[in-house]
Amino acid sequence: MKKVGFIGAGILLVLLFMGMFLFGQEDSRKTYAYHHSLEHDVLQKSMPESPLPLIPQEPISISFAGDTMFDGSIRSAINQQGPDYPFQYVKKEVRKSDYAILNLETAVTTEQEKDTVQLYNFKADPKALSGIKQAGFDMVTLANNHALDYQKDGFKDTIKHLNKHDLKYFGAGVNRDRAYEAQTIEIKGRTIKFLGFSRFLPAVRWYEGKGPVIASAYQQEQVLNTIKQEKGDADYLFVYIHWGVEGNVRPEAWQRDYARKMIDAGADGIIGAHPHVLQGFEYYQNKPIAYSLGNFLFPDYVQGNTAETGVLTLKIDGDNLTMAFTPYRIRSNQIHPLNREEKERILQKLEELSFEIRREGTHIYSS
């Protein structure tokens, strides 16, 4: 019995010793982790067994509209009906988007001295800008052949009134640096930039002087380098370019080549204006190109092709960039909606003028 008792006591002592040793090891290990790898200890306790799902980014929609001016019969209509009158029927479409931009093809000033290099000089009453703002537009491009119609003072007035109405601008500036600088915005956590260039300007001094300056698209290398530089810290960059031949419903071969080079340089989409008529669409490297958005708001002398207009909407959804186009018509100094037959007629025409696209209603996809 004594022998059995002795053996039992020995076993108890061994077990006690092992327990103390293991406890000490565990305690030592925890202390080490606390002093030398606290972050690892916290992560071990806080990390779930399976990784959390990634939160999908919300889609972003940006709308673009074409050549917009407020002279002639539109000036009279605004004086009689107010600055919201021209946009009465289109503002609902514009306001659907997260952001909206148009081509402001006019000086906004009360100056009287014209630049005589121009055959036609466009001028808008400053109150017209409230119509743009109330319609849902946030920004304008000034890269066109009418922003300097009333010379330096007229341009300075334009900038002053845009700032007063909280409308951002790009494509021109008081000096070259400002003219070629992208306008940057943040939408839903993503950085988006806009550049504007014009390849139709009435005089060299409009883009080579000390200022004000319109960003020129004549110097292709400069345009491409600007795109490369600005894209460096942007998630997306879009170019609104004033180009092409007035009245032509198809882009020139050099425009298609130029658009591809701009996309290769880093642009995520190309939006065109100046021909005063609508032109077709194309995708290159899955990036959208709209060659001409035509007139958006012009006086009552426009008719036929020059009265056809619309709102282009680019949608950023994950890694996909797509476009949609909703046709309208300029009539009696307003932008009017169309019936189903007329809308379909314009969409079919644009589809025929486009390059390797397929259409589903107003949506335009790469074929």
NORCORLIN-V244502 format. One record per helix or strand. SS is the DSSP state (H for helix, E for strand). FROM is the first residue (numbers start at 1). LEN is the number of residues. If there is no record, write none. Layout:
SS&FROM&LEN, SS&FROM&LEN
This chain:
H&2&35, H&38&9, E&60&9, H&73&9, H&85&3, H&91&5, E&99&6, E&107&2, E&123&2, H&128&8, E&139&3, H&151&14, E&168&3, E&172&2, H&176&4, E&183&5, E&190&9, H&205&4, E&213&2, E&216&1, H&220&12, E&236&7, H&253&12, E&269&5, E&278&1, E&281&4, E&287&4, E&293&1, E&295&3, H&304&4, E&308&10, E&320&12, E&334&3, H&340&14, E&355&1, E&357&4, E&363&4
